[in-house]
């Protein structure tokens, strides 16, 4: 569920920025910054799943 929500947020933001881009209201750099900035969110989620979930759910 968590990953799906992250993807929904990423794709929703990209869709909005693409609409603005095709209407000539923003430039492509903004799209690039959105996508590369969202990588941080994925890294944080990966850290939570890899290190916090095992502790919370008692995996060994």
N, C-alpha and C positions, 0 to 999 in steps of 0.2 A: 504494500500500500504506500509506504514512504517513497519508494523509487517512482511509482506511478504519479504521485503528487508532484515530485520534483520535475519529472518529464512534462507533466501538464503545465506547470509554471513556466518552464523553459520554452515549450512550443507555443504557449499562449503569448508570451512576451515577444518571441520571434515573429509570430503571425502579425501582431500589432505593429511591430517595427517595419515589417515588409509592406504592410498597408501604407504606412507613412512614407516609406521609401518610394513606392510606386506612385504616390501622390506628389512626390518631389518635396516633401516636408522634412525629410532628414536624409543624411548621406549614409553611404555604406559603412563608413567607419563606426557609426553608432551600432550597427548590426554586429560588426566584428567585436566591438567592446562588450556588447551584451553576451555574446556566445563565450568569449574567453573569460569574462568575469563570472559567468555561471559555472565554470569549471571548479571554482573554489567551493561552491555549494555541493557539487558531486564529491569532491575530496573529503569534505566534512562528513557527508553522509556515509561514505565508505569507511571512514575512521570510526564512526559510531557503530556501524554494523560489524566491523572487524574486531573492535576492542571493547566496546561497551555492552553490546548485546550478549556476548558470551558470559560476561560477569553478571548481568542482570538475570539471565535465564539459566545460569548454572551449568553451562556447557563445559566439558572437560576435554 
